[in-house]
Amino acid sequence: MSTPPANGQRNGPSNGSATERLAAQLSSVLDGAEVTDLVRLSGGASRETWRFTAHGDAADGAGTRPLILQRQRAGDGRDMGVEASVLRAAGAAGMPVAQVVASGTGDDSPLEASFMVMTAVEGETIARKILRDDEYAEARRVLPAQLGAALAQLHAIPVDAAPGLVEQDQIAYYRGVMDTLGQPHPTFELAFRWLEQHRPTSPRTTIVHGDFRLGNVIVGPDGLRAVLDWELAHLGDPMEDLGWLCVKAWRFGSRLPVAGVGEYRQLFEAYEAAGGGRVDPDEARWWEVLGTLKWGIMCILQCSAHMNGFSRSHELAAIGRRVCENEHDLFLALEGRW
């Protein structure tokens, strides 16, 4: 995770009673470990993210280690307990992920909300740096194979290893979202029709990450170090993850179709070699088209949150302009001109 360094002091948090209270709560879930250097990081709309140092917690003996806290904000109905179980299952399967040190759910949890404490993994998450900086030249070379192998590991996990995950017909779901928005977007309607006419028959159901892409992975000069952001995990067709990884928006301006770092062949061959099963390129393409449509609808939703006054944000407002980018990308996709 790309984060600011700790300040190195052992005098504990000092920026107010709320932070001091949180430090005490963290100490209680870490068997009395001393908590210092507690710093709030940027985070999404559904959760807070903090970095801190634990000294002498039971899980690490008398040592010192940096940890990450994610705590759910009020109003989000997703169960972080399910996310924690998926993350533990992924780690047990050998995927590169942060280790879950502690977790809790519900308003009666020690941290007054659902939470996860995880080991901090050093590296970069900003796609622009990963794709352009000389420091990550070797990482760009090996990432397509590493990403494919990681997905094969994920899709081999038994679905009952993470109870609570649900399966959802994504066309039906996003069809409903689009109808609720009440906005005319003929390109999206064309995409819905194409997707319905070409829907593949899924041969199996696996655990799906749901947002597997550049920006949600930690990368070092040696390549993939950890897969992040498991809150959208669900049950579904494993090709969904491969298709989403290749959506044009997640190439961040690169001409290379797989996360901006590789070719389809590299991803598919690595996935198959790692035991993920045979990849039908046409099925993966179908999921890539659906991913492009989904992201376009998400852009409408995020812009609408600003326009309707639910969450006033220049960033959310600017995302609205990406709706037309996705319409353009859908025309290219349906014409086979990615």
C-alpha positions in Angstrom: 0.0 0.0 0.0 1.4 3.4 -1.0 1.4 5.2 2.4 3.2 8.0 4.2 6.0 6.7 6.5 5.4 6.5 10.2 6.9 9.3 12.2 9.2 7.0 14.2 8.1 8.3 17.6 6.9 6.1 20.4 4.8 8.7 22.3 1.5 7.4 20.9 -1.2 9.4 19.0 -1.6 13.0 20.1 -4.1 14.5 17.7 -7.2 14.4 19.8 -9.4 12.2 22.0 -11.0 10.4 19.1 -7.7 9.2 17.9 -6.6 8.3 21.4 -9.8 6.3 21.9 -9.2 4.4 18.6 -5.6 3.6 19.7 -6.9 2.2 23.0 -9.5 0.1 21.1 -6.8 -1.2 18.8 -4.7 -2.1 21.7 -7.5 -4.1 23.2 -8.0 -6.3 20.0 -4.2 -6.8 19.8 -3.9 -8.3 23.3 -2.6 -5.1 24.9 0.0 -4.1 22.2 1.2 -0.5 22.4 -0.2 1.4 19.5 1.7 4.4 18.1 2.0 6.5 15.0 -1.7 6.2 14.2 -2.3 8.1 11.0 -5.5 8.4 9.0 -5.0 7.6 5.3 -7.2 8.4 2.3 -10.0 6.0 1.9 -13.2 5.2 0.0 -16.7 6.3 0.7 -17.5 3.1 2.7 -14.6 2.8 5.1 -11.9 4.6 7.0 -8.2 3.5 6.5 -5.6 4.0 9.2 -1.9 3.0 9.5 -0.2 2.4 12.8 2.6 0.6 14.5 2.0 -2.2 17.1 4.6 -3.0 19.7 4.6 -6.3 21.4 1.2 -7.7 20.3 0.7 -11.4 21.0 0.6 -12.3 17.3 4.1 -10.9 16.9 5.7 -11.7 20.2 7.8 -8.8 21.5 8.4 -7.3 18.0 7.2 -4.2 16.3 5.3 -4.1 13.0 3.3 -1.7 10.8 -0.4 -2.6 10.5 -3.4 -1.3 8.6 -6.9 -0.8 10.0 -9.9 -0.6 7.8 -13.1 0.4 9.6 -16.6 0.5 8.1 -18.5 3.8 8.1 -22.1 4.1 9.1 -24.7 3.4 6.4 -22.7 0.8 4.5 -24.6 -2.5 4.6 -21.8 -4.8 3.4 -20.5 -7.3 6.0 -16.7 -6.9 6.5 -16.8 -10.3 8.3 -17.4 -11.9 4.9 -14.6 -9.9 3.4 -12.2 -10.9 6.2 -13.1 -14.6 5.6 -12.4 -14.3 1.9 -9.1 -12.6 2.6 -8.1 -15.4 5.0 -9.1 -18.0 2.5 -7.1 -16.3 -0.3 -4.0 -16.2 2.0 -4.4 -19.8 2.9 -4.5 -20.6 -0.8 -1.2 -18.9 -1.4 -2.4 -15.7 -3.0 -0.3 -12.6 -2.3 -2.5 -10.8 0.2 -2.1 -8.9 3.5 -2.5 -11.2 6.5 -5.6 -10.5 8.6 -4.5 -10.0 12.2 -7.8 -9.2 13.8 -11.4 -8.5 12.7 -14.8 -7.9 14.1 -18.3 -7.1 12.9 -21.3 -5.1 14.0 -21.9 -2.1 16.2 -21.0 -4.1 19.3 -17.5 -4.8 18.0 -14.5 -3.5 20.0 -14.1 -0.7 17.4 -17.8 0.2 17.4 -18.1 -0.9 13.7 -17.0 -3.7 11.5 -13.2 -3.7 11.0 -10.2 -5.5 9.8 -6.6 -5.1 11.0 -4.0 -6.4 8.4 -0.3 -6.4 7.9 1.0 -3.5 6.0 2.5 -4.4 2.6 5.0 -2.0 1.2 4.8 -1.1 -2.5 3.0 1.1 -5.0 -0.7 1.2 -6.0 -0.8 4.3 -8.3 -1.2 3.0 -11.8 0.5 5.9 -13.5 3.7 5.2 -11.5 3.6 1.5 -12.1 3.1 1.9 -15.9 5.7 4.7 -16.4 8.4 4.8 -13.7 11.7 3.1 -14.5 11.7 1.5 -11.0 8.8 -0.8 -12.2 10.2 -1.8 -15.6 10.8 -5.4 -14.4 7.5 -5.5 -12.6 5.7 -4.6 -15.9 7.5 -7.5 -17.6 6.4 -10.1 -15.0 3.0 -8.7 -14.0 0.8 -10.4 -16.7 1.9 -13.8 -15.6 1.7 -13.0 -11.9 -1.8 -11.6 -12.2 -3.0 -14.6 -14.2 -1.5 -17.0 -11.6 -3.1 -15.1 -8.7 -6.5 -15.4 -10.3 -6.0 -19.1 -10.9 -5.2 -19.5 -7.2 -8.4 -17.5 -6.2 -10.7 -19.4 -8.5 -9.4 -22.8 -7.1 -10.6 -21.9 -3.6 -13.7 -24.0 -2.6 -16.7 -21.7 -2.6 -17.6 -22.8 0.9 -14.3 -21.5 2.3 -15.8 -18.1 2.7 -19.4 -18.3 3.9 -21.7 -15.5 3.1 -20.8 -14.8 -0.5 -23.8 -14.5 -2.9 -24.2 -15.0 -6.6 -25.8 -12.3 -8.7 -26.9 -12.0 -12.3 -25.0 -8.9 -13.2 -26.9 -8.1 -16.4 -30.1 -8.1 -14.5 -28.6 -6.1 -11.7 -27.1 -3.3 -13.9 -30.2 -3.4 -16.1 -32.2 -2.5 -13.0 -29.7 0.2 -12.0 -29.9 1.8 -15.5 -33.7 1.8 -15.5 -33.7 3.5 -12.1 -31.4 6.2 -13.3 -33.9 7.2 -16.0 -31.3 8.5 -18.4 -31.3 7.7 -22.1 -28.0 6.1 -23.2 -28.6 4.3 -26.6 -25.1 3.0 -26.6 -25.6 1.2 -23.3 -28.9 -0.2 -24.6 -27.1 -1.6 -27.6 -24.5 -3.2 -25.3 -27.2 -4.7 -23.1 -28.8 -6.3 -26.2 -25.5 -7.6 -27.5 -24.6 -9.1 -24.1 -28.0 -10.8 -23.9 -27.7 -12.3 -27.4 -24.1 -13.6 -26.8 -24.3 -14.6 -23.1 -22.0 -17.6 -22.5 -23.0 -20.6 -20.4 -20.8 -20.6 -17.4 -19.2 -24.0 -16.8 -18.4 -23.3 -13.2 -19.0 -21.0 -10.2 -16.1 -19.7 -8.2 -15.2 -17.0 -5.7 -14.7 -13.8 -7.8 -12.7 -10.8 -6.6 -15.1 -8.4 -8.3 -12.6 -5.5 -8.8 -9.3 -7.2 -9.8 -7.4 -4.5 -11.7 -4.4 -2.2 -11.5 -5.0 0.3 -8.7 -6.3 -2.5 -6.4 -2.9 -4.4 -6.2 0.3 -3.5 -4.5 3.3 -3.7 -6.8 7.0 -3.5 -6.0 10.0 -3.5 -8.4 9.8 -7.3 -8.3 6.1 -7.3 -9.3 2.9 -8.3 -7.6 3.0 -8.1 -3.8 -0.6 -8.1 -2.6 -4.2 -8.0 -3.9 -6.3 -5.4 -2.2 -9.9 -4.3 -2.0 -12.0 -7.4 -1.5 -15.3 -5.7 -0.6 -16.9 -6.7 -3.9 -16.1 -10.4 -3.7 -19.0 -12.7 -4.7 -19.7 -16.0 -6.4 -19.8 -16.0 -10.2 -18.1 -17.0 -13.4 -14.3 -16.8 -13.0 -14.0 -15.2 -16.4 -15.5 -12.1 -14.9 -12.2 -11.3 -13.1 -10.1 -11.8 -16.3 -12.5 -9.6 -18.3 -12.5 -6.8 -15.8 -8.7 -6.8 -15.6 -8.7 -6.1 -19.4 -11.4 -3.3 -19.5 -9.9 -0.4 -21.4 -10.3 2.1 -18.5 -8.0 0.0 -16.4 -5.2 0.2 -18.9 -4.7 3.9 -17.9 -3.7 5.0 -21.4 -1.5 2.1 -22.3 -2.1 0.3 -25.6 -1.5 -3.1 -23.9 -4.9 -4.8 -23.1 -4.1 -6.6 -19.8 -3.9 -3.9 -17.1 -1.8 -1.8 -19.4 1.2 -4.2 -19.0 0.6 -7.2 -21.2 -1.1 -9.1 -24.0 -4.2 -11.3 -23.7 -2.1 -14.4 -24.6 0.3 -13.8 -21.6 -2.6 -13.5 -19.1 -4.5 -16.5 -20.5 -1.5 -18.8 -20.7 -0.4 -17.9 -17.2 -3.9 -18.6 -15.9 -4.1 -22.0 -17.6 -0.5 -22.9 -16.5 -1.4 -22.2 -12.9 -4.4 -24.5 -13.0 -7.1 -22.0 -13.6 -8.6 -24.0 -16.5 -8.9 -23.3 -20.2 -9.7 -19.7 -21.2 -12.1 -19.2 -24.1 -11.0 -15.8 -25.5 -14.6 -15.1 -26.7 -16.0 -15.6 -23.2 -13.3 -13.4 -21.7 -14.2 -10.7 -24.3 -17.9 -11.0 -23.3 -17.0 -10.2 -19.8 -14.7 -7.4 -20.9 -17.7 -5.8 -22.8 -19.9 -6.2 -19.7 -17.1 -4.6 -17.6 -17.0 -1.6 -19.8 -20.8 -1.2 -19.6 -20.7 -1.6 -15.8 -18.0 1.0 -15.5 -20.0 3.4 -17.6 -23.0 3.0 -15.4 -20.9 3.4 -12.3 -19.7 6.7 -13.7 -23.3 7.9 -14.0 -24.0 6.8 -10.4 -20.9 8.6 -9.1 -21.7 11.8 -10.9 -25.3 11.6 -9.8 -24.2 11.4 -6.2 -22.6 14.9 -6.7 -25.4 16.3 -8.9 -28.1 15.2 -6.4 -26.2 16.7 -3.4 -25.7 13.3 -1.7 -21.9 13.7 -1.8 -20.6 17.0 -3.2 -17.2 16.3 -4.8 -15.3 17.7 -7.8 -13.9 14.3 -8.3 -17.3 12.7 -8.5 -18.5 15.4 -10.8 -15.5 14.9 -13.1 -16.1 11.2 -13.3 -19.3 12.0 -15.2 -17.3 12.9 -18.3 -16.1 9.3 -18.5 -19.6 8.1 -19.4 -19.0 9.1 -23.0 -15.5 7.5 -22.9 -17.1 4.2 -22.1 -19.7 4.7 -24.8 -16.9 5.1 -27.2 -15.1 2.1 -25.9 -18.2 0.0 -26.2 -18.5 0.9 -29.9 -14.9 -0.2 -30.4 -15.5 -3.4 -28.4 -18.6 -4.4 -30.4 -16.8 -3.8 -33.6 -13.8 -5.8 -32.5 -11.5 -2.8 -32.6 -10.2 -2.6 -29.0 
